[in-house]
Amino acid sequence: MQSKQFLHVVGARPNFMKAAPVLRALSRYGVRQSLVHTGQHYDARMSDAFFRELELPEPDINLGVGSGSHTEQTAQVMVGLERVLHEHRPDIVVVYGDVNSTVAAALVSAQVGVPVAHVEAGLRSRDRSMPEEINRMITDRIADWLLTPSADADENLRAEGVDPARIHCVGNVMIDTLTRLLPRADGAARLTSLGLGDGEPFVLVTLHRPSNVDDSTHLRQLVSVLEEVSSGLPVIFPVHPRTRQRLGTQAVTAPRLHLTPPLGYLEFLGLQRHATLVVTDSGGIQEETTFLGVPCLTVRDNTERPITVTHGTNRLIGRSPQRLQLAIQQVLDSDRSGGTAPPLWDGHASDRIAAVLST
Ligand code: UD1
């Protein structure tokens, strides 16, 4: 009898660090695996660099969908992947997280009749204005294996009436990648190139959510706060392409607010671990700072990762620039508090996933 055939679908930056450990763990079971990149993220800095650093195999297929409206992206992934599924006939399709590529792959797999496993199932912000929330809800409706990072995700699924037999609490697979690569994470060269001394405190910032960056006036107000903060201590802000477009040619003149291109995984992790404070609207960074014990301020009204607030170092501060300024000052004036890593964020989530999926 032939071994099971897995087809993994990734598309955007936050998928890559989740898929890498699962491919590695499954390879120990002697199953057949192929990797499809939808092409949702295509810049070298948003995609290729991650494949290299995470030691992901070259994708077997790249659908090349690129940018577009949510509908266009989702539809193009579905059309492209349908052909691939008919050709490859996998036994299981594995999808990751909550990006447009995730829901598109889950939907077309269900239509073609291939079972779906969802890694990072069950997270809910209860904010339907975010495309990711819709993507999560639909993917979880469809998936046959719901592989959750934490107990709150299990509870969300049970509350939605999901059959408990489909729910497997496996832990946080992003932490598998983090623990494996932490020894190689290094931000020193970047700090030196920005003129920061060894051990000098700094604030690390990422902002890319439409709710923070799509309105240029609001984005400008957030950047003004960062400019002011940078008169006290340096701020490093790797700028996502979406944010870069919205910033346009607006000059940022504060000499210690350092805007950089998007950074690779190892360099960003190297900065994160030594940051005095991280300001973000990313989901994954809320989790990474919790694991690293670094204070995190999340510029959002809600989070699908409440465990980072209850167990970790994360604080939700909403989107107001004034609140951001106040909250940054509060963190800088206080002692750094550690928080604890939630249960099963132990570097072995992918082993548990492989055990569930390969039986
Ligand atoms: C997507 C995900 C989001 C995730 C984020 C991480 C959805 C709905 N959103 O948002 O959940 O947190 O990725 O980065 O799937 N662009 C480039 N080069 C690229 C990719 C994008 O220049 O390689 C530009 C394009 O102009 C594009 C814009 O960035 O229109 C946004 O890209 P898109 O994939 O639509 O969404 P993200 O904001 O990256």
Residues whose N, C-alpha, C, O or C-beta is under 5 A from the ligand:
A	BS01	UD1	A12 R13 P14 Q40 H41 Y42 D43 M46 S67 G68 D98 V99 N100 P131 E132 H208 P241 R242
